[in-house]
Amino acid sequence: MPETDAFEPEQDHRRHPAVIATAVAIPVALVVAVLVAAFLAGRDPIREPVSLGTVPAPASESPECDKLMAALPDNLGDLERAELAEPAPESAAAWQPSEGEPVVLRCGVDRPVEFDQAAPLQVIDGVQWFEVSGAEMGLESSTWYLVDRGVYVAVTIPNGSGPTPLQEMSEAASKALEARPLDPAPLPGS
């Protein structure tokens, strides 16, 4: 029978430092990955295509609208160009915020009924706009009409959007379209 030493050393139950580091690193990496994914998902929500109803736009297939549509930016400040749901109107575009209603552009629309010789205009970067407020109709937006470029362009902007959409639209319009004389309706009773 082999002799055994009554004083054999006890087995060491300590873990190797690499095993401990791995056991700590894996859960920490998973938590970090979940937090990063949640952050990125919150920053870039999936956006549905924007549905636009039909609006009379007799000049939507004009060369002026073609030029303007080609000059439109992909972003209006924080707003990103949106895909339009089919059937999409001719010469229309939209830009979406991360939350809320989009900014919508329609080129080639009819002259607004309210645009007459007494209508107040806003000049933004050398481009003349006429505003039709949606407040009287209970809307939380206004529609601005480009009135000095030979084709009427309507840009509907939700309240609180700030000046950036019109400033950038003015820049695109001034690059793509020549200024033309105004053609307002005569004053009522004239």
Buried (B, 14 or more C-beta within 10 A) or exposed (E): EEEEEEEEEEEEEEEEEEEEEEEEEEEEEEEEEEEEEEEEEEEEEEEEEBEBEEBEBEBBEBEBBBBBBEBBBEEBBEBBBBEBEEEBBBBBBBBBBEEEBBBBBBBBBBBBEEBBEEBEBEEBEEBBBBBBEBEEEEBEBBBBBBBBBBBBBBBBBBEEBEEBBBBBBBBBBBEBBEEEEEEBBEEEEE
